[in-house]
């Protein structure tokens, strides 16, 4: 069942998320990024969105691949 609330992400945010996902999946496919780092990063992005932290989510959309490369 869906709740009745305003969406947190607007169209530019969705476009930025799409670009981030493309870059992450390309980096994993090329061996540039380890899969476990991608999984950890995607969990963080989801947590930012779930908690309502739009600024944090937008930072991940913009810099997600860089953030994920730093994950141990």
C-alpha positions in Angstrom: 0.0 0.0 0.0 1.3 3.5 -0.9 1.2 6.4 1.5 -0.1 9.8 0.5 2.8 12.1 0.7 4.8 14.4 -1.5 7.7 12.8 -3.3 11.1 13.8 -2.0 12.8 13.5 -5.3 11.9 15.7 -8.3 12.7 15.1 -12.0 16.2 16.6 -11.8 17.0 14.4 -8.8 15.8 11.3 -10.6 17.9 12.2 -13.6 21.0 12.7 -11.3 20.2 9.3 -9.6 20.1 7.7 -13.0 23.4 9.1 -14.0 24.9 8.0 -10.7 23.6 4.5 -11.1 24.9 4.3 -14.7 28.4 5.4 -13.5 28.4 2.9 -10.6 27.2 0.0 -12.8 29.8 0.8 -15.5 32.5 1.1 -12.9 31.6 -2.3 -11.4 31.4 -3.9 -14.9 34.8 -2.6 -15.8 36.4 -3.7 -12.6 37.0 -0.1 -11.5 34.8 -0.5 -8.4 34.4 -3.6 -6.3 30.8 -4.8 -6.0 30.8 -4.7 -2.2 31.7 -1.0 -2.4 28.8 -0.4 -4.8 26.4 -2.3 -2.5 27.5 -0.3 0.6 27.2 3.0 -1.3 23.7 2.1 -2.6 22.6 1.3 0.9 23.8 4.7 2.0 21.9 6.5 -0.8 18.7 4.6 0.1 19.2 5.5 3.8 19.6 9.2 2.9 16.4 9.1 0.9 14.5 7.1 3.5 15.5 9.5 6.3 14.4 12.5 4.2 17.9 13.9 3.9 17.5 15.4 0.4 20.8 17.2 0.6 22.7 14.1 1.6 21.0 12.1 -1.2 21.8 14.8 -3.8 25.4 14.8 -2.7 25.5 11.0 -3.3 23.8 11.5 -6.7 26.5 14.0 -7.7 29.6 12.3 -6.0 28.4 8.7 -5.5 31.2 7.0 -7.4 33.8 9.0 -5.6 32.2 8.2 -2.3 32.0 4.5 -3.1 35.6 4.3 -4.1 36.6 5.4 -0.5 34.5 2.7 1.2 36.7 0.0 2.9 
